[in-house]
Amino acid sequence: MMAKSANYAIYSGSVWTSTGNEATYVDGLCGEYTSNQLLGFYPCINNCNRAILSIREGKVDGKFASDQAYAEQRMAEAMFNRSYCIYLMNTLLGDVYVPRGYTTALPENYAYNRETSESLYKLMIGDLRYAFEKLPKASEQSGADYGRATKGAAAHFLAKLYLQRAQGADYGTAEYGRKADGSIDNSNEKSYLGMLYKGKGTADLDSCIYYANYVIDQDGHYSLESDYGKLFSHPLDDYSNEESREIILACVYGMPANSGTNGRYGNRLPYFLTPNYTSASWGIPNFTWEYPGKGNGHSVSPTDFGYDVFTNKQADSRFQKSFYLEYHTSLRGGSNTSTPAADVPYYAYDSEDNATYTWTSDMADFFNSNILPNYNRDSWGGRRAVAGEHKMGAGDMAFAYLENTKETAIDIKEALAQPFVLLARWIKDGNKYYYRAPIKSDGSSYAYNNATYVGLDKVSGTGGPTTAKYTDPNRNSYDSYYSSRDIPLFRLAETFLIRAEAYGRKGNFSAAVLDINKVRARAAFKAGETRNEVLARLYPGSENLAKTEREWPYIVNTDMTSSMLVDESYWTGGVNADAENYPVTATSILDRFVNFILNEVAREANTEFIYYEWLHHSGWQADRIMYHDQVGSPLTGLWDSADNLVNGTGPTGNGLGAFKPAYTLKPFRQSLLDLLTDENGALLDASAKKAYQNYGY
């Protein structure tokens, strides 16, 4: 994904600095505290430390004193939560200060020395091994305890940490800024990789496999959801997806979304990830309950690579089930704006209330001659297009996205003649090629604006599809962005991929393939499912579907599991490996295998933020931004060029950004550096601050 704001997306120095918002926001995550809620990592660590020390030192009473097993379980929970906070800070900043005690007043000094990643991973692994022994299984929890850490969550977390320690094992040398004493040399430009060194265990990969085995094979509670879409399907008054046996740990929210138990805002992912999909011109005049609420804080969108990583979109249902590829004409249901209700059909195409775009003569002629003979959508009723009449009516498509390539660009006449508004990544007009040309009003109809583009650095426009994973129709206002949806943090599919990478790093690719294919087989379209119309009719590859599958109601007749299964050729070389678009720096079989796993995590956990943890700790974050993110990358000649540039900038084929590998770590805020002291309370001088700050800031 990339940030909506161009300054963020291109990695502008005005943002990526110790005095910019990047540092301010990270500082807030680490330390924010309000009068009645813990919101930051350090306040949470402080309370965890207080619980751990009080139980260890016997400074407890009541059930904590009389029931040793109860006290140990609660201490294990505190250790788990402390580890999770440390883990997130280490992911953002690398080496960080972690207190072992707790404060009840201002400290005597601010000698907050950074602790090595190696030391932090030893602490987390030790605590989580204790937690694994003391925590109950998920099947042993009562309903009231849902959301608390479990034995399975501790095992999954341990498997992840052991794998990440193995991933960074080669970065512990002076070349990458790691000194002999383990501390980091922040003047070394490769120290962003040195920060990934977490030490070396005697059997990290075996330990990873051991704890993954527990989750997958021994606990007995967890199983992959049979339908990937069920994990995120959240219809009105239906919370059953939150009870999936695939979810190992979730961030839990309650109803209503704005209740005090949900923190200040509840789940705000809809605020940051929700698109603007409303337009009377295509038959969705206002926000509806079953589509997202108002996303006026829309902050991030997938990159083109985020769509292209789905290499077989007709077989891999995760593409359709992750993103809004198409929208249907709809009106908001219910008698008021604060009681959720099912959407109701839009007006008939010939109703006087219909306000959608009208057909032009050219559109109508092309549709009637080339599309209508095979267009049997039930709501369409076989009607001919008539110039001047409305395009869309009740039950029709409103608009849809087509994520094609320049090579498979759709002709502009065909794009305009669709019985809905088509937003295509690539459109061709003669020998001209347009990248994400936005639509523009043309009387009562529309045309494509070939003088500009959306997407790339213009991500505030209607670019590509946005995630469908966080829509909450049970919100307390039709245009609200507050949500009470739980957010999965650990999923069993990730456990399979963790174990797969561990097997692959041990050279056991056959075992890795079995685990990968467990995840991919589940992702396949199965017979009886329904493809989106745009996927069945217009996406590259749809021409290979059976004729019946390309016609309404677009039912899948052929199980696509066999098309989803992989073998070692996906990283050893050949057409399958080429399709994965690995960075050119992935030169060895192991490099390509690890990047295949990253691609699979990107497909499986897109927009879930799990991917970022993999991207960072694998050591491949910088390379994959350079070679996959056209907006952020400073590289040239890696992408297709278009003819709808703006003053010579835009889709030129070159990267638009100023990304530097150092940006894979975030900066410490300057005001924090100015607060720090030595053990005697003396403020740090300029050289000490520079030594403390991450390289590049």
KEPA-713303 format. One record per residue (C-alpha): residue in one letter; y, z, x. Coordinates in steps of 0.1 Angstrom, whole numbers, padded with zeros to 4 digits, always signed. Layout:
% KEPA-713303
aYZX ...
END
This chain:
% KEPA-713303
m+0000+0000+0000 m+0036-0002+0010 a+0068+0016+0000 k+0090+0000-0027 s+0122+0006-0007 a+0126-0021+0019 n+0139+0004+0045 y+0106+0023+0042 a+0084-0008+0039 i+0098-0025+0070 y+0098+0007+0090 s+0136+0008+0095 g+0149+0032+0121 s+0172+0047+0095 v+0142+0062+0078 w+0117+0067+0106 t+0137+0092+0125 s+0139+0130+0128 t+0170+0131+0107 g+0158+0106+0080 n+0139+0111+0048 e+0105+0105+0064 a+0110+0138+0083 t+0127+0155+0053 y+0098+0148+0030 v+0071+0158+0054 d+0090+0190+0061 g+0091+0196+0024 l+0053+0191+0021 c+0048+0216+0049 g+0071+0243+0038 e+0085+0241+0003 y+0085+0273-0017 t+0101+0282-0050 s+0106+0316-0066 n+0073+0314-0085 q+0052+0287-0070 l+0036+0278-0037 l+0042+0241-0031 g+0039+0238+0007 f+0011+0240+0032 y+0026+0269+0052 p+0032+0292+0022 c-0004+0284+0011 i-0017+0292+0046 n+0002+0324+0046 n-0014+0336+0014 c-0049+0324+0025 n-0044+0344+0057 r-0034+0375+0037 a-0066+0372+0016 i-0089+0365+0046 l-0075+0394+0067 s-0074+0419+0038 i-0111+0412+0030 r-0122+0412+0066 e-0104+0445+0074 g-0115+0462+0042 k-0080+0465+0028 v-0092+0457-0007 d-0102+0477-0038 g-0118+0471-0072 k-0145+0444-0073 f-0135+0432-0038 a-0146+0466-0024 s-0176+0471-0046 d-0191+0436-0047 q-0196+0422-0012 a-0209+0388-0024 y-0179+0384-0046 a-0155+0393-0018 e-0172+0369+0006 q-0171+0341-0019 r-0133+0346-0025 m-0128+0347+0013 a-0147+0315+0016 e-0124+0299-0010 a-0094+0310+0010 m-0109+0295+0042 f-0115+0263+0024 n-0080+0260+0011 r-0065+0270+0044 s-0086+0242+0061 y-0074+0217+0036 c-0038+0225+0043 i-0043+0223+0080 y-0062+0190+0076 l-0033+0174+0057 m-0007+0186+0082 n-0028+0174+0111 t-0032+0140+0094 l+0006+0137+0091 l+0018+0153+0124 g-0011+0157+0148 d-0010+0190+0167 v+0007+0216+0145 y+0015+0253+0146 v-0010+0273+0125 p-0004+0310+0120 r-0034+0334+0119 g-0015+0363+0104 y+0008+0366+0073 t+0044+0374+0070 t+0062+0397+0045 a+0096+0394+0062 l+0115+0371+0086 p+0097+0368+0120 e+0111+0382+0152 n+0112+0347+0167 y+0104+0311+0159 a+0080+0304+0188 y+0059+0281+0166 n+0039+0265+0194 r+0018+0234+0184 e-0019+0240+0185 t-0042+0212+0197 s-0062+0191+0172 e-0093+0202+0191 s-0085+0238+0184 l-0076+0231+0147 y-0109+0213+0141 k-0129+0241+0157 l-0111+0265+0133 m-0116+0243+0102 i-0153+0236+0110 g-0161+0272+0117 d-0144+0283+0084 l-0161+0256+0064 r-0195+0264+0078 y-0189+0300+0065 a-0177+0286+0032 f-0208+0264+0029 e-0230+0294+0032 k-0210+0316+0008 l-0197+0293-0019 p-0217+0286-0051 k-0231+0252-0061 a-0211+0233-0087 s-0241+0237-0111 e-0237+0275-0107 q-0200+0276-0117 s-0188+0286-0151 g-0165+0263-0169 a-0136+0286-0162 d-0142+0282-0124 y-0140+0244-0126 g-0117+0232-0097 r-0127+0259-0073 a-0142+0250-0040 t-0180+0247-0041 k-0209+0244-0016 g-0209+0206-0021 a-0171+0204-0014 a-0175+0223+0018 a-0204+0201+0029 h-0185+0169+0021 f-0154+0182+0040 l-0176+0192+0070 a-0192+0158+0071 k-0157+0142+0071 l-0144+0164+0099 y-0175+0159+0121 l-0171+0121+0116 q-0134+0122+0125 r-0141+0143+0156 a-0165+0116+0167 q-0140+0088+0158 g-0114+0104+0182 a-0138+0113+0210 d-0126+0086+0234 y-0089+0096+0232 g-0090+0128+0251 t-0078+0115+0284 a-0045+0113+0303 e-0043+0076+0293 y-0037+0087+0258 g-0015+0117+0266 r-0041+0145+0265 k-0035+0168+0295 a-0063+0187+0313 d-0054+0218+0293 g-0057+0199+0260 s-0020+0199+0252 i-0003+0166+0245 d+0022+0147+0266 n+0047+0135+0240 s+0064+0112+0265 n+0033+0090+0266 e+0035+0060+0242 k-0002+0062+0235 s+0000+0099+0225 y-0003+0088+0188 l-0040+0081+0197 g-0043+0112+0220 m-0034+0132+0189 l-0067+0120+0173 y-0088+0137+0200 k-0104+0167+0183 g-0128+0176+0210 k-0165+0168+0213 g-0193+0186+0196 t-0228+0184+0210 a-0241+0165+0179 d-0211+0156+0158 l-0227+0125+0142 d-0259+0144+0135 s-0239+0172+0120 c-0220+0147+0098 i-0253+0132+0085 y-0267+0167+0080 y-0239+0178+0056 a-0237+0144+0039 n-0275+0147+0033 y-0269+0179+0015 v-0244+0164-0009 i-0263+0132-0015 d-0299+0144-0015 q-0302+0182-0017 d-0275+0198-0039 g-0288+0182-0070 h-0256+0181-0089 y-0239+0149-0077 s-0246+0113-0087 l-0227+0081-0086 e-0211+0072-0119 s-0230+0041-0132 d-0197+0023-0141 y-0169+0024-0115 g-0143+0021-0144 k-0156+0053-0160 l-0142+0073-0132 f-0107+0064-0142 s-0110+0055-0179 h-0089+0080-0198 p-0085+0070-0234 l-0066+0090-0260 d-0080+0125-0263 d-0109+0117-0240 y-0111+0137-0207 s-0148+0130-0201 n-0141+0111-0169 e-0130+0144-0153 e-0165+0158-0158 s-0182+0130-0138 r-0210+0142-0115 e-0195+0119-0088 i-0164+0141-0084 i-0170+0167-0057 l-0135+0182-0056 a-0104+0174-0078 c-0069+0185-0081 v-0070+0200-0115 y-0043+0199-0142 g-0042+0213-0177 m-0027+0203-0210 p+0001+0200-0218 a+0014+0181-0188 n+0046+0201-0187 s+0029+0235-0189 g+0037+0262-0164 t+0002+0261-0150 n+0008+0226-0137 g+0036+0234-0113 r+0070+0220-0116 y+0060+0185-0127 g+0023+0183-0134 n+0006+0152-0119 r+0035+0128-0110 l+0014+0099-0097 p+0023+0079-0128 y+0060+0084-0118 f+0054+0069-0084 l+0028+0042-0092 t+0036+0031-0128 p+0049-0005-0132 n+0076-0018-0155 y+0056-0039-0179 t+0079-0041-0210 s+0097-0072-0222 a+0103-0084-0258 s+0100-0119-0244 w+0062-0115-0238 g+0054-0092-0267 i+0056-0057-0253 p+0090-0046-0264 n+0087-0010-0254 f+0065+0015-0236 t+0032+0021-0255 w+0009+0051-0254 e-0021+0033-0241 y-0002+0016-0213 p+0017+0037-0187 g+0049+0057-0195 k+0081+0049-0178 g+0077+0047-0141 n+0114+0048-0130 g+0104+0064-0098 h+0080+0035-0089 s+0077+0040-0052 v+0046+0022-0038 s+0027-0010-0045 p-0004-0026-0029 t+0002-0051-0001 d-0013-0086-0004 f-0041-0074+0018 g-0048-0047-0008 y-0057-0074-0032 d-0073-0098-0007 v-0097-0072+0007 f-0116-0078-0026 t-0133-0109-0012 n-0154-0117-0043 k-0133-0108-0073 q-0157-0123-0098 a-0185-0101-0085 d-0167-0069-0075 s-0156-0052-0107 r-0135-0027-0087 f-0106-0053-0085 q-0104-0056-0123 k-0111-0019-0129 s-0085-0007-0104 f-0055-0029-0113 y-0037-0041-0143 l-0044-0079-0140 e-0033-0086-0175 y-0014-0071-0204 h-0018-0078-0241 t+0010-0080-0267 s+0014-0045-0282 l+0036-0022-0302 r+0038+0015-0298 g+0017+0033-0325 g+0024+0066-0343 s+0052+0078-0364 n+0072+0096-0336 t+0077+0095-0299 s+0060+0127-0289 t+0026+0124-0306 p+0002+0101-0288 a-0013+0074-0310 a-0032+0041-0305 d-0012+0010-0299 v-0008-0013-0329 p-0009-0052-0328 y+0022-0072-0321 y+0037-0095-0348 a+0020-0128-0357 y+0031-0157-0336 d+0050-0172-0366 s+0065-0139-0378 e+0103-0137-0381 d+0100-0105-0360 n+0083-0123-0331 a+0107-0124-0301 t+0084-0139-0275 y+0091-0170-0254 t+0088-0204-0270 w+0069-0235-0260 t+0088-0263-0244 s+0076-0299-0249 d+0062-0301-0214 m+0043-0268-0218 a+0029-0277-0252 d+0018-0312-0241 f-0001-0298-0211 f-0017-0270-0230 n-0028-0291-0259 s-0043-0318-0236 n-0058-0297-0208 i-0063-0261-0219 l-0067-0259-0257 p-0100-0279-0258 n-0118-0250-0240 y-0095-0221-0251 n-0113-0202-0279 r-0097-0167-0276 d-0103-0151-0310 s-0067-0141-0315 w-0055-0176-0308 g-0074-0191-0337 g-0075-0226-0321 r-0038-0233-0329 r-0020-0261-0312 a+0011-0254-0291 v+0043-0266-0308 a+0076-0270-0290 g+0100-0244-0303 e+0073-0221-0317 h+0066-0187-0301 k+0039-0185-0274 m+0024-0151-0281 g+0014-0132-0312 a-0008-0104-0323 g-0038-0098-0300 d-0027-0125-0275 m-0022-0121-0238 a+0013-0111-0229 f+0014-0117-0191 a-0011-0117-0162 y-0012-0118-0125 l-0030-0144-0104 e-0036-0132-0068 n-0044-0166-0053 t-0038-0181-0018 k-0016-0210-0007 e-0048-0230-0003 t-0057-0223-0039 a-0021-0224-0053 i-0019-0233-0090 d+0001-0263-0101 i+0034-0254-0117 k+0027-0275-0148 e-0006-0256-0154 a+0010-0223-0147 l+0038-0228-0172 a+0014-0241-0198 q-0007-0210-0200 p-0007-0193-0234 f+0009-0163-0218 v+0033-0157-0189 l+0015-0162-0156 l+0028-0144-0125 a+0010-0162-0096 r+0013-0154-0060 w+0012-0191-0050 i+0025-0220-0071 k+0027-0256-0059 d+0051-0282-0072 g+0044-0315-0055 n+0045-0308-0018 k+0064-0275-0023 y+0047-0241-0023 y+0063-0211-0039 y+0054-0175-0031 r+0057-0151-0061 a+0084-0172-0077 p+0097-0149-0105 i+0103-0162-0140 k+0138-0168-0153 s+0151-0173-0188 d+0157-0210-0198 g+0171-0209-0233 s+0145-0193-0255 s+0118-0202-0230 y+0114-0197-0193 a+0109-0214-0159 y+0100-0203-0124 n+0129-0195-0101 n+0121-0213-0069 a+0152-0201-0051 t+0139-0166-0046 y+0107-0145-0045 v+0094-0111-0054 g+0070-0090-0035 l+0072-0085+0003 d+0105-0068+0011 k+0117-0074-0025 v+0091-0049-0038 s+0114-0035-0064 g+0108-0067-0084 t+0077-0075-0105 g+0054-0083-0076 g+0016-0080-0078 p-0006-0059-0100 t-0002-0021-0100 t-0029+0005-0102 a-0046+0013-0135 k-0062+0045-0122 y-0036+0070-0133 t-0025+0060-0168 d-0024+0090-0191 p-0021+0082-0228 n-0022+0119-0236 r+0013+0125-0222 n+0038+0145-0242 s+0063+0116-0247 y+0058+0079-0249 d+0080+0072-0219 s+0071+0103-0199 y+0058+0101-0164 y+0044+0137-0164 s+0006+0137-0165 s-0022+0162-0169 r-0049+0140-0154 d-0071+0155-0127 i-0070+0136-0094 p-0103+0132-0075 l-0100+0143-0039 f-0136+0141-0027 r-0160+0116-0044 l-0197+0110-0038 a-0190+0073-0030 e-0170+0085-0001 t-0198+0107+0011 f-0221+0076+0012 l-0195+0058+0033 i-0191+0088+0056 r-0228+0089+0062 a-0229+0051+0066 e-0203+0052+0094 a-0222+0080+0112 y-0254+0060+0111 g-0236+0029+0124 r-0220+0048+0152 k-0255+0059+0162 g-0267+0023+0162 n-0287+0026+0130 f-0272-0002+0111 s-0301-0006+0087 a-0295+0029+0074 a-0258+0022+0072 v-0264-0009+0051 l-0285+0011+0026 d-0257+0036+0021 i-0230+0009+0019 n-0251-0011-0007 k-0254+0020-0029 v-0216+0019-0033 r-0214-0019-0036 a-0243-0022-0061 r-0225+0002-0084 a-0193-0019-0080 a-0209-0051-0092 f-0202-0066-0126 k-0233-0061-0147 a-0246-0082-0176 g-0228-0073-0208 e-0196-0063-0192 t-0164-0082-0199 r-0142-0099-0173 n-0105-0102-0178 e-0095-0136-0191 v-0074-0144-0161 l-0103-0135-0138 a-0127-0156-0157 r-0105-0186-0162 l-0079-0188-0134 y-0088-0168-0103 p-0103-0187-0074 g-0140-0185-0076 s-0140-0187-0114 e-0151-0223-0112 n-0185-0210-0100 l-0191-0190-0132 a-0213-0203-0159 k-0194-0221-0187 t-0202-0194-0212 e-0187-0168-0189 r-0154-0187-0187 e-0150-0187-0225 w-0140-0160-0249 p-0150-0132-0250 y-0157-0136-0212 i-0190-0117-0213 v-0208-0114-0180 n-0242-0129-0184 t-0254-0128-0147 d-0257-0095-0130 m-0237-0098-0098 t-0254-0070-0078 s-0271-0094-0055 s-0238-0110-0047 m-0224-0076-0037 l-0251-0065-0013 v-0243-0068+0024 d-0262-0071+0056 e-0253-0067+0093 s-0238-0103+0094 y-0207-0088+0078 w-0198-0073+0112 t-0220-0092+0137 g-0203-0125+0130 g-0203-0156+0108 v-0187-0166+0075 n-0192-0131+0059 a-0175-0114+0088 d-0147-0140+0088 a-0140-0132+0051 e-0133-0096+0059 n-0102-0105+0079 y-0107-0080+0107 p-0078-0074+0131 v-0082-0096+0162 t-0083-0065+0183 a-0117-0057+0167 t-0137-0074+0194 s-0170-0056+0195 i-0197-0052+0169 l-0189-0015+0165 d-0152-0023+0161 r-0160-0048+0133 f-0184-0024+0117 v-0158+0004+0116 n-0133-0020+0101 f-0158-0031+0075 i-0162+0005+0065 l-0124+0008+0063 n-0123-0024+0041 e-0150-0008+0019 v-0130+0024+0016 a-0100+0003+0007 r-0119-0014-0020 e-0136+0018-0033 a-0107+0042-0030 n-0076+0019-0033 t-0045+0039-0043 e-0064+0071-0042 f-0049+0082-0008 i-0084+0089+0005 y-0080+0056+0023 y-0050+0068+0043 e-0070+0096+0058 w-0097+0071+0070 l-0071+0047+0082 h-0054+0074+0103 h-0083+0093+0118 s-0103+0062+0126 g-0076+0052+0152 w-0072+0018+0135 q-0040+0025+0115 a-0016+0007+0139 d-0038-0024+0143 r-0044-0028+0106 i-0007-0024+0098 m+0002-0050+0125 y-0024-0075+0112 h-0025-0068+0075 d+0009-0057+0064 q+0033-0086+0065 v+0063-0065+0054 g+0059-0038+0081 s+0045-0059+0110 p+0067-0074+0137 l+0041-0100+0146 t+0046-0137+0139 g+0026-0166+0127 l-0001-0147+0109 w+0007-0155+0073 d+0014-0185+0052 s+0049-0198+0048 a+0066-0208+0015 d+0095-0230+0004 n+0113-0204-0017 l+0131-0185+0011 v+0164-0166+0007 n+0188-0176+0034 g+0159-0183+0057 t+0141-0150+0052 g+0111-0140+0032 p+0077-0156+0033 t+0082-0175+0065 g+0047-0167+0079 n+0061-0140+0101 g+0061-0103+0098 l+0093-0088+0084 g+0091-0053+0099 a+0098-0031+0128 f+0066-0011+0128 k+0057+0008+0160 p+0023+0024+0166 a+0041+0058+0171 y+0049+0057+0134 t+0013+0065+0126 l+0024+0101+0132 k+0054+0115+0113 p+0084+0131+0129 f+0093+0168+0129 r+0126+0174+0111 q+0155+0178+0135 s+0167+0210+0117 l+0133+0225+0123 l+0135+0217+0160 d+0169+0232+0161 l+0155+0264+0147 l+0126+0269+0172 t+0128+0294+0199 d+0107+0307+0228 e+0088+0340+0226 n+0120+0359+0235 g+0140+0343+0207 a+0160+0319+0228 l+0166+0285+0212 l+0148+0256+0227 d+0168+0234+0250 a+0170+0196+0246 s+0140+0189+0270 a+0118+0215+0252 k+0127+0199+0218 k+0118+0165+0231 a+0085+0178+0244 y+0078+0193+0210 q+0087+0161+0190 n+0062+0133+0185 y+0066+0103+0207 g+0090+0076+0193 y+0113+0100+0175 
END
